[in-house]
């Protein structure tokens, strides 16, 4: 089982910075999902910024969420992003 989210910060580029229970800080790109179903609502920056940690994952005001494992496996450690 992958670590769970304990803190989330929305970024202006439609990514979220996640802090996991193991202390890792990673960035998850939400942009690939913004043209799909209920995630379209997150194209509005006001709605995107409503993201909160929820039961080891994240959730937006409109009920949008991601599997905690997806958030971990499909995110990039911030250290790797700085080296790119």
GISULUR-V794171 format. One line per field, one symbol per residue. phi: phi as a letter, one per 40 degrees, with the letter a starting at -180 (. if undefined). burial: # if it has 16 or more other ideal C-beta (glycine too) atoms within 10 Angstrom, else .. A space follows every 50 residues. Layout:
# GISULUR-V794171
phi: ???
burial: ???
This chain:
# GISULUR-V794171
phi: .ccbcbaabcbccgbbcbbbccgcbbbbccdcccbbfccdccccdccdcc cbcafgbbacdcgcabcdccdccbbbdccccccc
burial: .####..#.#...###.###.....###.#........#.##....##.. #....#####...###.#..##..#.........
